Amino acid sequence: MVAADEVMPATAKVRRRPRRQRVAYLFLLPWLLGMVVITLGPMIASFYLSLTDYNLIGRQNFVGLENYQQMFTNDDRFISSLWVTAQYVLISVPLQLAFALGLAVLLNQGLRGLSFYRSAYYLPSLLGSSVAIAVLWRQIFGAEGLFNQALGLLGFSNLPNWISTPEWALGTIMVLNVWTFGAPMLIFLAGLRQVPVELHEAAAMDGAGVVSRFFRITLPLLSPVLFFNLVLQMISAFQTFTQVYIVSGGTGGPVDSTLFYTLYLYQKAFTEFDMGYASAMAWILLAITGLFTWLAFGTSKYWVHYSGE
């Protein structure tokens, strides 16, 4: 039997093609409108505001690059927020991924009740960024909190208020981020299921130990998943706001030890109403996040191994 498309005249096919394109554009229209109205438009407006001294009340006076110049030459809190955020990203993200990978490896050993463990460990990821959990975290690590009570039972005394001590405040927020390891753990677990068992069996027959098989077989095959998790968690860490706002009471204290970049941006925008400066900070954050993401992609060719290569 001859297919209908084979006997259809070429002119008819050409006539149908624009109609299909119009239908495709019609389905794409909501996304295009959303892209222009919700994303592209605010981005253009934000960039323009970053070149002004807009304060929500007065006129928008064009000041050029003055806001950007002030950040790096005359704003110690801006530099401090950069340093706090850098510590948070460079320490908490690797810790979180290591914890998630370790637990995924344990769960991949054929434990009974795996569905329960997956749900239980994923729960903190659902609640970790919520206000309720941040409030709970503030109570747990307070001077009379559950953490100090547990250490007191073990014989420790003269324990600090972890969220009010500059040396420990940032660490408690890092622990909160590590605690929300559920989402990367599930992705690691799915990746571990794709590692061929035959490779482990062949390596074991050749005398390779568990540690050797993990670093020589599992980790290289899992590197694309690790890369995916790294990029996602790194971008998320740069945008951390809710937890630190609640734990520090919105101040970034004590002594700016938890003054995250996003928190300082919020203070500039909605406490000092310096929208021009806050817009400039938003663009710097975008540039920093883009730079780190570019570095991750640029270095991936040295440590990420794809099966097709």
Salt bridges, closest charged atoms under 4 A:
ASP256 OD1 - ARG77 NH2 2.98
GLU272 OE1 - LYS268 NZ 2.95
